[in-house]
């Protein structure tokens, strides 16, 4: 395990150094994290809204049951059925406790929804700030490249291109084919001159 931990620490250190040297990539990584956090927060809010609606439906159902048992208590009292009165009152009390419990749960869910919305707003604001900063850095990079080109007009385009050229992939390269054609024509001309002598 020690070797794996050392290697993991080494990679983390290299990544941190790389991101320090390339702040634009650090901003891109941060922007991606913020985008994911926005999505996660929206999913959480949607899930909490569903939970709140479920609790509201349960509370409504419990309230209807409480009303039904309250009427039964009155009915049993009017009929002087004390055996039913006590049982009905106990059922009504249990439903009231259950309703209060669900109400408390719903209030907790509402608070979590509110906090999640605040978090979403904060993440959204931070995301906008990072986007602005990234746009500024990109504009500065482009400006810096333009100044560098103005200072180094002899710099070739090929130096900064990411396309790789190798002898095996040269068949599709138009510049390579032009040079080959020119070299073959030159060799033919030289052979013709040598044969005339």
Buried (B, 14 or more C-beta within 10 A) or exposed (E): EEEEEEEEEEEEEEEEEEBEEEEBEBBBEBBEBBBEBBEBBBEBBEBBBEBBEBBBEBBEEBBEBBEEBBEBBEEBBEEEEEEBBEBBBEBBEEBBEBBEEBBEBBEBBBEBBEEBBEBBEEBBEBBEEBBEBBEEBEEEEEEEEEEEEEEEEEEEEEEEEEEEEEEEEEEEBEEBEEEEEEEEEEEEEEEEEEEEE
